[in-house]
Amino acid sequence: MSLSVPQHILDALTDVTMPRLPSEPAAVDHQEVAGFDIPVFRCGSLVIGSGAAGLRAAVEMKRRGVDVAIISQSAWGGTSACSGSDKQTLHTANTKDRGDNFQAMAASIRAGGAMDEDTAYIEAVGSIRAMATLQYLGLPLPQDELGGTLRYQTDHDEVGRATSCGPRTSRLMVKVLAEEALRLDIPFYNHTTAVKVLTEGQGDQARVVGVLTIRPKTSTKANPYGLALYQCAALVFAAGGPGELYRDSVFPNGCFGTLGLALETGLELVNITESQFGIGTRREGFPWNLSGTYVQVIPHIYSLDSDGNEHHFLADYYRTTQEMASNVFRKGYQWPFHASRMLEYQSSLMDLAIFRESQKGRRVYLDFDRNLLPVPEDKPFSLDRLDDDVADYLKTAGADHDLPIDRLRHMNPLAIEIYKRYKVDITSDPLEFAVNNQHMNGGIAIDTWGRSNIAGIYAVGEAAGTHGATRPGGSALNAGQVFGTRVAEHVAASGRANAPSTTDTAAQSLSAVREISAALNVQSQQTIKDIRAEVQTRMSDHAGILCTAKDVGQAYVEAQRLNAAIRQDGISLARNSEAGRVLQWQQMALASEAVLAALDFYISAGGGSRGARAICDPEGTSLPEARTGFLPEVRFRPERDEDKGSQILVRLDGDELVITTRAIRSFDEDAKSFFERDWPAWLTGGIFDLADTDDQPC
């Protein structure tokens, strides 16, 4: 029996209309810089990015009296507004039907290693407030009849802390936060791309004073690139991850993130060796993660070669039909590729199989109108022959239908609706997919208040490197909400951003404009198209789920050569309107080199397979096995326990990338607060660790 959910409810949860932006405030001044007439905007704090994390930071700052503004390359066009899977998740704790506590949740968040323990605890404690305020703003998170939040299990989460409004959960989060931002009259500047961060002072004394942007709408004869200056005393990086870094990606097109910009600014990056890869539909169509019920209904999976011949390739990897079907199901809550799950016929053996089919030039499909074909000489697929955990789940869900599409329609009709919006009818047509890059776990290194190594600069969301080697599925959304609030609290407590900045930025603007002019060289042989192809091909082919020391080392050398050429000759542009994209690809090339530098450092030091990548090595002690035999070409190094307790940091010093390591910050789980002793630190602002004499609580 299928659930009967009225179409208008499905439509409301799928077709999420975003609010219209009001008119933008005009520039307050103009600067003549190196022959360019540049409009000047002033604010106390500036947020780069209009996703869920950035909007949370802006809203919470405005509520606390901070003079804040938002700039966005494309409003409602980023990852949290456009990406997802069958369920986007927000993590909860201490809710009905499962015993839990903040320390247990923190332990799960940091379980993959290379994550600061205090950060994990902050995310756990903050999850309740993050979820409650979103509900207050109107996010329709599901409840039972007694008010308990409905929850389910997801990646790296054995307790089941995730909840969801369906495939558009993160977009709904963006919507309610955007509506609140507009209600609070926060200035919002759309089609505005940050290209240079301006700072004053050197070394430990450096402090942010502004951001130079490109705004096509401000382009004039005296300002052909559309440069615009935003003066600010605080800056929040919230522009997401480097989606354009990989050819095979489920990021929306045009998601560049700000890792390269951060490096150019002098910010330290952390854990950029760590990403997530998993199955999803291709970027050429509608990029979307295929986790949750898409695979829990156990559709048939096959590939087609160039002659149109169908291959039941999974049957070459799993020993029985039951084993194959059960691991297809488990891919729903073990979505990211993980090297250790290639062993003992587990679910990431499926990722490996799909990846290898793609390497053969074959195209891989899900067919929801067929059950899995059997392994040769084994019994056919049957719901009565599944591993106990799989059988129990489907039984509890009432998903006893004959065909995968009917099980999907029963368990999650929204999974069907979301593809219909993009002219893909999975009720009748197979769905092409591949193993893709999905999330950067690393990013800008921050402390417990979201502060970077440069005063006044903060990072939240995927721009921040708060995650370790792995993370529970959906916890990234929670982290952005929690740290968006933490950053707002700290900026407000400092008192530096309560009024628009009036700092003189003439010298910094001149230096930045000269650097931009040097990068934009119509005579250069380097083109955007060529750089994109080179960077994305190199990253997808040599820094994906299977890596070797030789390939990564060679890729790093090639990335260094590319950036040397860009520094020498710049990048050509056919028209002035391409200036923003040219600078973004310059920064993406730098980010690519940084990732490869960190990865080469990790592998050369003996680092093993963890999280997103298998470090393949003929001397490795982990050897995956398929039904047809061992797979020596993917023999890999296991992760070393000692690496879980440290992090790799990368920063740019001149033209050279400098790599260091540090131990993760620990957290004393036995420490207890005491009201009378600890209250004064809250009352006086002592908890905010405001080291600068100017940064005193208001």
C-alpha positions as CSV (number, residue, x, y, z in Angstrom):
1,M,0.0,0.0,0.0
2,S,1.5,3.4,-1.0
3,L,1.3,6.5,1.0
4,S,-1.2,9.0,-0.3
5,V,0.4,12.5,-0.2
6,P,-1.6,15.1,-2.1
7,Q,0.2,16.6,-5.1
8,H,-0.1,20.2,-3.7
9,I,2.0,19.1,-0.7
10,L,4.6,17.5,-2.9
11,D,4.7,20.6,-5.1
12,A,5.2,22.9,-2.0
13,L,8.2,20.9,-0.8
14,T,9.7,20.7,-4.3
15,D,9.0,24.0,-6.0
16,V,10.5,26.4,-3.4
17,T,10.1,30.0,-4.6
18,M,12.8,32.3,-3.3
19,P,12.0,35.9,-2.3
20,R,12.7,38.8,-4.6
21,L,15.5,41.1,-3.6
22,P,14.8,44.8,-3.0
23,S,16.7,47.7,-4.6
24,E,20.3,47.9,-3.6
25,P,21.6,50.9,-1.6
26,A,23.7,53.2,-3.8
27,A,27.4,53.8,-3.4
28,V,28.3,56.4,-0.8
29,D,31.5,57.6,-2.5
30,H,33.9,57.0,-5.4
31,Q,37.6,56.4,-5.5
32,E,40.0,57.2,-8.4
33,V,42.4,54.2,-8.4
34,A,45.0,53.6,-11.1
35,G,42.7,55.3,-13.7
36,F,39.6,53.4,-12.6
37,D,36.6,55.3,-11.1
38,I,35.5,52.8,-8.4
39,P,32.2,53.2,-6.4
40,V,32.6,52.7,-2.7
41,F,30.2,51.0,-0.3
42,R,30.6,51.0,3.5
43,C,29.4,48.6,6.2
44,G,30.6,47.4,9.5
45,S,30.6,43.7,8.6
46,L,30.4,42.1,5.1
47,V,29.3,38.6,4.4
48,I,30.5,36.9,1.2
49,G,27.8,34.4,0.1
50,S,24.1,34.1,0.3
51,G,23.7,30.4,1.3
52,A,22.3,29.1,4.5
53,A,25.5,29.7,6.6
54,G,26.1,33.2,5.3
55,L,22.5,34.3,5.8
56,R,22.5,32.9,9.3
57,A,25.6,34.9,10.1
58,A,24.1,38.1,8.6
59,V,20.7,37.7,10.4
60,E,22.3,37.0,13.8
61,M,24.7,39.9,13.4
62,K,21.8,42.3,12.5
63,R,19.8,41.1,15.5
64,R,22.8,42.1,17.7
65,G,23.2,45.6,16.3
66,V,26.0,45.0,13.8
67,D,25.9,47.0,10.6
68,V,26.0,44.2,8.1
69,A,25.7,43.7,4.4
70,I,25.7,40.7,2.0
71,I,27.4,40.3,-1.4
72,S,26.6,37.3,-3.6
73,Q,27.8,36.1,-7.0
74,S,24.4,34.8,-7.7
75,A,21.6,35.0,-5.1
76,W,19.9,31.6,-4.5
77,G,22.4,30.1,-7.0
78,G,24.7,28.4,-4.6
79,T,25.1,24.9,-3.2
80,S,22.6,25.1,-0.3
81,A,19.9,26.6,-2.5
82,C,20.4,24.4,-5.5
83,S,22.0,21.1,-4.4
84,G,20.8,18.1,-2.4
85,S,19.9,14.4,-2.5
86,D,16.7,12.5,-1.7
87,K,17.0,13.9,1.9
88,Q,19.0,16.9,3.0
89,T,19.7,16.6,6.7
90,L,20.0,18.8,9.8
91,H,21.4,17.1,12.9
92,T,19.5,16.9,16.1
93,A,20.2,15.7,19.6
94,N,18.3,14.9,22.8
95,T,15.0,14.3,20.9
96,K,12.4,11.7,21.2
97,D,12.9,7.9,20.7
98,R,16.7,7.5,20.9
99,G,18.9,8.0,23.9
100,D,21.5,10.6,23.1
101,N,23.6,13.5,24.6
102,F,25.9,16.2,23.4
103,Q,29.1,14.4,24.2
104,A,28.0,11.3,22.3
105,M,27.0,13.5,19.3
106,A,30.3,15.3,19.4
107,A,32.1,12.0,19.4
108,S,30.2,10.9,16.3
109,I,30.9,14.2,14.5
110,R,34.7,13.9,15.1
111,A,34.9,10.1,14.8
112,G,36.7,10.2,11.5
113,G,39.7,12.0,13.0
114,A,41.6,15.2,12.1
115,M,38.9,17.3,13.7
116,D,39.2,19.6,16.6
117,E,37.3,18.1,19.6
118,D,36.1,21.4,20.9
119,T,34.6,22.2,17.5
120,A,32.7,19.0,17.4
121,Y,31.3,19.7,20.9
122,I,30.3,23.2,19.8
123,E,28.4,21.8,16.8
124,A,26.6,19.3,19.0
125,V,25.6,21.8,21.7
126,G,24.5,24.3,19.1
127,S,22.4,21.9,17.1
128,I,19.4,22.4,19.3
129,R,19.4,26.2,19.0
130,A,20.1,26.0,15.3
131,M,17.2,23.7,14.6
132,A,14.8,25.5,17.0
133,T,15.4,28.9,15.4
134,L,14.9,27.5,11.9
135,Q,11.6,26.1,13.1
136,Y,10.7,29.5,14.5
137,L,11.4,31.1,11.2
138,G,9.1,28.5,9.5
139,L,11.2,25.6,8.4
140,P,8.7,22.7,8.2
141,L,10.8,20.0,9.9
142,P,8.7,16.8,10.5
143,Q,7.3,15.9,13.9
144,D,5.3,13.1,15.4
145,E,2.0,13.6,17.1
146,L,3.7,14.4,20.4
147,G,6.1,17.0,19.0
148,G,9.2,14.8,18.7
149,T,11.4,15.4,15.6
150,L,11.3,12.5,13.1
151,R,14.8,11.2,12.6
152,Y,16.7,8.7,10.5
153,Q,20.2,7.3,10.0
154,T,22.6,8.8,7.6
155,D,26.3,8.6,6.6
156,H,28.7,8.0,9.5
157,D,25.8,8.2,11.9
158,E,24.8,5.0,13.7
159,V,22.4,6.7,16.2
160,G,20.1,8.3,13.6
161,R,20.2,12.0,14.3
162,A,19.2,13.3,10.9
163,T,15.9,15.0,10.0
164,S,14.7,16.4,6.7
165,C,11.9,18.3,4.9
166,G,12.7,16.3,1.8
167,P,15.1,17.0,-1.1
168,R,14.7,20.8,-0.8
169,T,15.6,21.1,2.9
170,S,18.6,23.3,2.4
171,R,16.8,25.5,-0.1
172,L,13.9,25.8,2.4
173,M,16.6,26.8,5.0
174,V,17.9,29.5,2.6
175,K,14.4,30.7,2.0
176,V,13.4,31.3,5.6
177,L,16.7,32.9,6.5
178,A,16.5,35.1,3.3
179,E,13.0,36.2,4.3
180,E,14.3,37.1,7.7
181,A,17.3,39.0,6.3
182,L,15.0,41.0,4.1
183,R,12.6,41.7,6.9
184,L,15.6,43.0,8.9
185,D,16.5,45.3,6.0
186,I,20.0,43.9,5.5
187,P,21.5,45.4,2.4
188,F,22.0,42.7,-0.3
189,Y,24.2,43.2,-3.3
190,N,23.6,40.6,-6.0
191,H,25.9,39.7,-8.9
192,T,28.8,40.9,-6.9
193,T,32.0,38.7,-6.9
194,A,34.7,39.2,-4.3
195,V,38.1,39.2,-6.0
196,K,40.6,40.8,-3.6
197,V,40.5,41.2,0.2
198,L,42.2,44.4,1.5
199,T,44.1,44.3,4.8
200,E,46.3,46.7,6.7
201,G,49.3,45.8,8.9
202,Q,51.7,42.9,8.5
203,G,52.0,39.4,10.0
204,D,50.2,39.0,13.3
205,Q,49.1,42.7,13.1
206,A,47.2,42.3,9.9
207,R,43.5,43.3,9.9
208,V,40.8,43.4,7.2
209,V,39.7,46.8,5.9
210,G,37.7,46.0,2.8
211,V,37.0,43.8,-0.2
212,L,37.4,44.7,-3.9
213,T,34.6,43.2,-6.0
214,I,33.5,42.9,-9.6
215,R,29.9,44.1,-10.2
216,P,29.0,44.1,-13.9
217,K,26.2,46.6,-13.2
218,T,28.7,49.2,-12.1
219,S,30.7,48.9,-15.3
220,T,31.4,52.2,-17.1
221,K,34.0,53.6,-19.6
222,A,35.9,54.8,-16.5
223,N,35.5,51.4,-14.8
224,P,35.4,48.8,-17.6
225,Y,35.6,45.7,-15.3
226,G,32.9,46.9,-13.0
227,L,35.1,47.1,-9.9
228,A,33.5,48.1,-6.6
229,L,35.0,48.6,-3.1
230,Y,33.3,47.5,0.1
231,Q,35.0,48.9,3.2
232,C,34.4,46.9,6.3
233,A,35.8,46.1,9.8
234,A,34.7,42.5,9.8
235,L,34.5,40.0,6.9
236,V,32.8,36.6,6.8
237,F,33.8,34.1,4.1
238,A,30.6,32.1,3.4
239,A,30.8,31.4,-0.3
240,G,30.8,27.6,-0.1
241,G,33.2,25.0,-1.5
242,P,35.3,24.8,-4.7
243,G,32.7,23.1,-6.9
244,E,34.5,23.9,-10.1
245,L,37.6,22.1,-8.9
246,Y,36.5,18.7,-10.4
247,R,35.1,17.7,-13.8
248,D,33.0,15.0,-12.2
249,S,31.0,17.0,-9.6
250,V,27.5,17.4,-8.2
251,F,28.1,21.0,-7.3
252,P,25.9,23.4,-9.3
253,N,27.7,25.0,-12.2
254,G,29.5,28.2,-11.3
255,C,30.3,27.3,-7.6
256,F,33.9,28.5,-7.2
257,G,34.1,29.0,-3.5
258,T,36.9,31.2,-2.1
259,L,39.8,28.9,-1.3
260,G,42.1,30.7,-3.8
261,L,41.0,34.1,-2.6
262,A,41.7,33.0,1.0
263,L,45.2,31.9,0.1
264,E,45.9,35.2,-1.7
265,T,44.7,37.0,1.4
266,G,47.2,35.2,3.6
267,L,44.7,33.0,5.3
268,E,45.6,29.5,6.5
269,L,43.7,26.5,5.0
270,V,43.2,23.2,6.9
271,N,42.3,19.7,6.0
272,I,42.0,20.4,2.2
273,T,43.2,16.9,1.6
274,E,39.7,15.8,2.8
275,S,36.7,15.8,0.4
276,Q,33.6,13.6,-0.2
277,F,32.9,11.6,-3.3
278,G,29.8,9.5,-4.1
279,I,27.3,8.6,-6.7
280,G,25.2,11.3,-8.3
281,T,23.8,12.4,-11.6
282,R,26.1,14.2,-14.0
283,R,26.7,18.0,-14.1
284,E,25.7,18.1,-17.7
285,G,22.1,17.5,-16.7
286,F,20.8,17.9,-13.2
287,P,23.5,17.3,-10.6
288,W,22.0,15.5,-7.5
289,N,23.3,13.1,-4.9
290,L,21.8,9.5,-5.2
291,S,21.7,8.6,-1.5
292,G,18.9,7.6,0.8
293,T,15.9,6.0,-0.8
294,Y,17.2,6.3,-4.4
295,V,19.3,3.2,-3.6
296,Q,17.4,1.9,-0.6
297,V,14.7,0.8,-3.0
298,I,17.3,-1.4,-4.7
299,P,17.0,-0.5,-8.4
300,H,18.8,-2.4,-11.2
301,I,22.2,-0.9,-11.9
302,Y,23.9,-1.5,-15.3
303,S,26.3,0.1,-17.8
304,L,26.2,0.5,-21.5
305,D,29.3,0.4,-23.8
306,S,29.9,2.4,-26.9
307,D,28.0,-0.3,-29.0
308,G,25.0,-0.1,-26.7
309,N,25.6,-3.5,-25.0
310,E,24.3,-3.7,-21.5
311,H,26.6,-5.0,-18.7
312,H,25.5,-6.3,-15.3
313,F,28.9,-5.3,-13.9
314,L,28.0,-5.4,-10.2
315,A,27.6,-9.2,-10.5
316,D,31.4,-9.3,-11.1
317,Y,32.0,-7.8,-7.7
318,Y,29.5,-9.4,-5.2
319,R,29.3,-13.1,-4.5
320,T,25.6,-13.5,-4.1
321,T,22.5,-11.6,-5.2
322,Q,21.6,-11.0,-1.5
323,E,25.0,-9.5,-0.8
324,M,24.8,-7.3,-3.9
325,A,21.3,-6.1,-3.1
326,S,22.0,-5.4,0.5
327,N,25.0,-3.3,-0.2
328,V,23.1,-1.3,-2.9
329,F,20.6,-0.6,-0.1
330,R,23.3,0.4,2.4
331,K,24.7,3.0,-0.1
332,G,21.6,5.0,1.0
333,Y,23.2,5.8,4.4
334,Q,26.8,5.0,3.5
335,W,26.8,7.3,0.6
336,P,30.3,8.7,0.6
337,F,33.1,6.5,-0.8
338,H,35.3,5.2,2.0
339,A,38.3,3.1,1.3
340,S,37.8,0.7,4.1
341,R,34.3,-0.2,2.8
342,M,35.8,-1.6,-0.4
343,L,36.9,-4.5,1.8
344,E,34.9,-7.6,2.7
345,Y,32.3,-6.9,0.0
346,Q,30.9,-3.8,1.6
347,S,29.1,-0.8,0.0
348,S,32.1,1.2,-1.3
349,L,33.0,-1.8,-3.5
350,M,29.9,-0.6,-5.5
351,D,31.6,2.9,-5.9
352,L,34.7,1.2,-7.1
353,A,32.8,-0.8,-9.6
354,I,31.0,2.2,-11.0
355,F,34.2,4.3,-11.1
356,R,35.9,1.5,-13.1
357,E,33.0,1.2,-15.6
358,S,33.4,5.0,-16.2
359,Q,37.1,4.5,-16.8
360,K,36.3,2.0,-19.5
361,G,34.2,4.6,-21.2
362,R,30.9,3.0,-20.3
363,R,27.9,5.0,-19.0
364,V,26.2,3.8,-15.9
365,Y,22.4,3.8,-15.1
366,L,19.9,3.2,-12.4
367,D,16.7,1.5,-13.7
368,F,13.8,1.9,-11.2
369,D,11.5,-0.3,-13.4
370,R,13.6,-3.4,-12.8
371,N,14.9,-5.2,-9.8
372,L,18.6,-6.1,-9.7
373,L,19.5,-9.0,-12.0
374,P,21.0,-12.0,-10.1
375,V,24.6,-12.9,-9.7
376,P,25.4,-15.7,-12.2
377,E,24.4,-19.1,-10.9
378,D,22.7,-17.6,-7.8
379,K,19.0,-17.1,-6.9
380,P,17.1,-14.2,-8.3
381,F,16.5,-11.0,-6.3
382,S,13.8,-11.2,-3.7
383,L,12.7,-9.0,-0.8
384,D,12.7,-12.3,1.2
385,R,16.4,-12.7,0.7
386,L,18.1,-9.6,2.1
387,D,20.4,-9.1,5.1
388,D,18.6,-8.6,8.3
389,D,19.3,-4.9,8.7
390,V,18.0,-4.3,5.1
391,A,15.0,-6.5,5.5
392,D,14.0,-4.9,8.8
393,Y,14.2,-1.4,7.4
394,L,12.1,-2.1,4.3
395,K,9.6,-4.0,6.4
396,T,9.2,-1.2,8.9
397,A,8.9,1.3,6.0
398,G,6.1,-0.9,4.5
399,A,8.1,-1.0,1.2
400,D,7.1,-4.5,0.1
401,H,6.2,-3.6,-3.5
402,D,7.3,-5.6,-6.4
403,L,9.3,-3.0,-8.3
404,P,11.8,-0.3,-7.1
405,I,9.8,2.5,-8.6
406,D,6.7,1.5,-6.5
407,R,8.9,1.2,-3.4
408,L,10.3,4.7,-4.1
409,R,6.9,6.2,-4.7
410,H,5.8,4.7,-1.3
411,M,8.9,5.7,0.7
412,N,9.8,9.1,-0.8
413,P,7.6,10.4,-3.7
414,L,9.6,13.7,-3.5
415,A,12.6,11.8,-4.9
416,I,10.6,11.4,-8.1
417,E,9.1,14.9,-8.1
418,I,12.5,16.6,-8.0
419,Y,13.7,15.0,-11.2
420,K,10.5,15.7,-13.0
421,R,11.2,19.4,-12.5
422,Y,14.3,18.9,-14.7
423,K,12.5,16.9,-17.4
424,V,13.7,13.5,-16.2
425,D,11.0,11.0,-15.5
426,I,12.6,8.2,-13.5
427,T,9.3,6.3,-13.4
428,S,9.9,5.4,-17.1
429,D,13.5,6.3,-18.0
430,P,16.8,5.0,-16.6
431,L,18.9,7.6,-14.8
432,E,22.5,8.1,-15.8
433,F,25.0,8.6,-12.9
434,A,28.6,8.4,-11.9
435,V,31.0,8.8,-8.9
436,N,31.4,12.6,-8.3
437,N,33.0,15.1,-6.0
438,Q,30.4,16.5,-3.6
439,H,31.9,18.3,-0.6
440,M,35.1,19.9,0.6
441,N,35.6,18.9,4.2
442,G,38.6,21.3,4.6
443,G,38.7,25.1,4.2
444,I,39.8,28.2,6.0
445,A,41.3,27.3,9.4
446,I,39.2,28.8,12.2
447,D,39.0,28.8,16.0
448,T,36.0,28.1,18.3
449,W,34.5,31.5,17.4
450,G,35.0,31.2,13.6
451,R,38.1,33.5,13.6
452,S,40.8,33.0,11.0
453,N,44.5,33.9,11.4
454,I,43.8,37.5,10.2
455,A,42.0,39.8,12.6
456,G,38.4,40.6,11.6
457,I,38.1,37.7,9.1
458,Y,35.8,34.8,9.9
459,A,34.6,31.7,7.9
460,V,31.4,29.7,8.1
461,G,29.8,26.9,6.1
462,E,31.8,24.9,3.6
463,A,34.3,27.8,3.3
464,A,35.4,26.9,6.9
465,G,37.6,23.8,7.5
466,T,35.8,22.6,10.5
467,H,35.2,19.0,9.3
468,G,37.7,16.2,9.7
469,A,38.3,13.2,7.5
470,T,34.6,12.2,7.6
471,R,31.5,13.7,8.9
472,P,27.9,12.5,9.5
473,G,25.7,13.2,6.5
474,G,23.9,16.5,6.9
475,S,26.1,17.8,9.7
476,A,27.6,20.4,7.3
477,L,24.3,22.2,7.3
478,N,24.2,22.1,11.1
479,A,27.8,23.3,11.3
480,G,27.0,26.3,9.1
481,Q,24.1,27.3,11.3
482,V,26.0,26.9,14.5
483,F,29.1,28.8,13.5
484,G,27.0,31.4,11.7
485,T,25.6,32.2,15.1
486,R,29.0,32.0,16.9
487,V,30.6,34.4,14.4
488,A,27.7,36.9,14.9
489,E,28.1,36.7,18.6
490,H,31.8,37.4,18.4
491,V,31.6,40.2,15.9
492,A,28.9,41.9,18.0
493,A,30.9,41.5,21.2
494,S,34.0,43.1,19.6
495,G,32.0,46.3,18.9
496,R,34.1,47.0,15.8
497,A,31.4,46.6,13.3
498,N,28.4,48.4,14.8
499,A,28.8,51.3,12.3
500,P,30.0,51.6,8.7
501,S,33.8,51.5,8.3
502,T,35.6,54.7,7.5
503,T,39.1,53.4,7.3
504,D,41.2,54.9,4.5
505,T,41.9,52.0,2.0
506,A,43.5,54.0,-0.8
507,A,46.9,52.3,-0.6
508,Q,45.4,48.8,-0.4
509,S,43.0,49.5,-3.3
510,L,45.8,50.7,-5.5
511,S,47.8,47.5,-4.9
512,A,44.8,45.3,-5.5
513,V,43.9,47.0,-8.8
514,R,47.4,46.7,-10.1
515,E,47.4,43.0,-9.3
516,I,44.1,42.6,-11.1
517,S,45.3,44.5,-14.1
518,A,48.4,42.3,-14.3
519,A,46.2,39.1,-14.3
520,L,43.9,40.4,-17.1
521,N,46.2,40.2,-20.1
522,V,44.6,40.1,-23.5
523,Q,47.9,39.0,-25.0
524,S,48.2,35.9,-22.8
525,Q,48.1,32.4,-24.3
526,Q,46.3,31.2,-21.2
527,T,42.5,31.1,-21.6
528,I,39.7,30.4,-19.2
529,K,38.6,27.3,-21.3
530,D,42.1,25.9,-21.2
531,I,42.7,26.4,-17.5
532,R,39.3,24.9,-16.6
533,A,40.0,21.8,-18.7
534,E,43.5,21.4,-17.3
535,V,42.5,21.9,-13.6
536,Q,39.3,19.8,-13.7
537,T,40.9,16.9,-15.7
538,R,43.9,16.8,-13.4
539,M,41.8,16.8,-10.2
540,S,39.3,14.2,-11.4
541,D,41.8,11.9,-12.9
542,H,44.6,12.1,-10.3
543,A,43.0,13.3,-7.0
544,G,39.7,11.4,-7.0
545,I,38.8,8.3,-5.0
546,L,41.9,6.4,-6.2
547,C,45.3,8.1,-5.7
548,T,48.9,7.0,-6.0
549,A,52.0,8.7,-4.8
550,K,53.4,9.0,-8.3
551,D,50.2,10.4,-9.9
552,V,49.6,13.0,-7.1
553,G,53.3,14.1,-7.2
554,Q,53.2,14.6,-10.9
555,A,49.9,16.4,-10.8
556,Y,51.3,18.7,-8.1
557,V,54.3,19.5,-10.4
558,E,51.9,20.3,-13.3
559,A,49.8,22.5,-11.1
560,Q,52.8,24.5,-10.1
561,R,53.8,24.9,-13.7
562,L,50.3,26.2,-14.6
563,N,50.3,28.8,-11.8
564,A,53.8,29.9,-12.7
565,A,52.6,30.5,-16.2
566,I,49.6,32.4,-14.9
567,R,51.8,34.6,-12.7
568,Q,54.1,35.3,-15.7
569,D,51.6,36.0,-18.4
570,G,48.1,36.4,-16.8
571,I,45.0,35.1,-18.4
572,S,43.4,36.4,-21.6
573,L,39.9,37.7,-21.8
574,A,37.8,38.2,-24.9
575,R,35.7,41.0,-23.4
576,N,35.7,43.0,-20.2
577,S,32.7,41.2,-18.8
578,E,34.9,38.1,-18.5
579,A,37.1,39.7,-15.9
580,G,35.3,38.1,-12.9
581,R,35.6,34.6,-14.4
582,V,39.2,35.1,-15.3
583,L,40.1,36.0,-11.7
584,Q,38.0,33.1,-10.3
585,W,39.9,30.6,-12.5
586,Q,43.2,32.2,-11.5
587,Q,42.2,31.5,-7.9
588,M,40.8,28.0,-8.7
589,A,44.2,27.1,-10.2
590,L,45.9,28.2,-7.0
591,A,43.4,26.2,-4.9
592,S,44.0,23.2,-7.0
593,E,47.8,23.5,-6.4
594,A,47.2,23.8,-2.7
595,V,45.0,20.7,-2.5
596,L,47.6,18.7,-4.5
597,A,50.5,20.1,-2.3
598,A,48.7,19.0,0.9
599,L,47.8,15.6,-0.6
600,D,51.4,15.1,-1.8
601,F,52.7,16.0,1.6
602,Y,50.3,13.6,3.3
603,I,51.1,10.7,1.0
604,S,54.8,11.3,1.0
605,A,54.8,11.2,4.8
606,G,53.3,7.8,4.7
607,G,49.6,8.8,5.1
608,G,47.1,6.1,4.4
609,S,43.6,5.8,3.0
610,R,40.8,7.7,4.9
611,G,37.6,9.5,4.1
612,A,37.3,10.2,0.4
613,R,40.4,8.6,-1.0
614,A,42.2,5.3,-1.2
615,I,45.9,5.7,-1.4
616,C,46.8,2.9,-3.7
617,D,50.2,1.3,-3.1
618,P,51.6,-2.1,-4.2
619,E,53.1,-2.4,-0.7
620,G,49.7,-1.6,1.0
621,T,48.2,-4.1,3.4
622,S,44.6,-3.7,2.4
623,L,43.5,-5.7,-0.7
624,P,39.9,-5.5,-1.9
625,E,38.4,-8.7,-3.4
626,A,35.6,-9.1,-5.9
627,R,33.7,-12.3,-6.8
628,T,36.0,-12.7,-9.7
629,G,39.2,-12.5,-7.6
630,F,41.5,-10.1,-5.8
631,L,41.9,-6.5,-7.1
632,P,45.7,-5.9,-6.8
633,E,45.5,-2.6,-8.8
634,V,43.5,-1.1,-5.9
635,R,45.6,-2.5,-3.1
636,F,45.8,0.4,-0.6
637,R,47.4,1.7,2.5
638,P,45.2,1.6,5.6
639,E,44.9,4.8,7.6
640,R,47.4,5.3,10.4
641,D,45.9,6.0,13.8
642,E,48.4,8.8,14.5
643,D,47.1,10.8,11.6
644,K,43.7,11.1,13.2
645,G,45.2,13.4,15.9
646,S,46.7,16.0,13.5
647,Q,45.8,18.4,10.8
648,I,47.6,19.7,7.7
649,L,47.8,23.5,7.3
650,V,48.6,25.3,4.0
651,R,49.3,29.0,3.5
652,L,50.8,31.1,0.7
653,D,54.1,32.9,1.3
654,G,54.9,35.0,-1.7
655,D,54.5,32.5,-4.6
656,E,55.3,29.4,-2.5
657,L,52.9,27.2,-0.6
658,V,54.0,26.5,3.0
659,I,52.7,23.3,4.6
660,T,52.8,22.7,8.4
661,T,51.0,20.3,10.8
662,R,49.5,20.8,14.2
663,A,47.8,18.6,16.7
664,I,44.0,18.8,16.9
665,R,42.6,20.8,19.8
666,S,41.4,18.5,22.6
667,F,38.3,18.8,24.7
668,D,38.1,17.7,28.3
669,E,34.8,15.8,28.6
670,D,35.1,15.7,32.4
671,A,35.3,19.4,32.8
672,K,32.1,20.9,34.3
673,S,30.8,24.4,34.4
674,F,29.9,26.1,37.7
675,F,27.3,28.8,37.6
676,E,28.6,31.3,40.2
677,R,32.2,30.8,39.0
678,D,31.6,31.0,35.3
679,W,28.8,33.6,35.0
680,P,31.1,36.7,35.2
681,A,32.9,35.6,32.1
682,W,29.6,35.7,30.2
683,L,28.6,39.0,31.7
684,T,31.9,40.7,30.9
685,G,32.5,39.2,27.5
686,G,35.4,37.1,28.8
687,I,34.2,34.1,26.9
688,F,34.9,35.8,23.6
689,D,38.6,36.0,24.1
690,L,38.9,39.5,22.7
691,A,42.7,39.9,22.7
692,D,42.9,43.3,21.0
693,T,42.4,46.3,23.2
694,D,40.0,47.7,20.6
695,D,37.9,44.6,20.7
696,Q,36.0,45.1,23.9
697,P,32.4,44.1,24.4
698,C,29.8,46.9,24.1
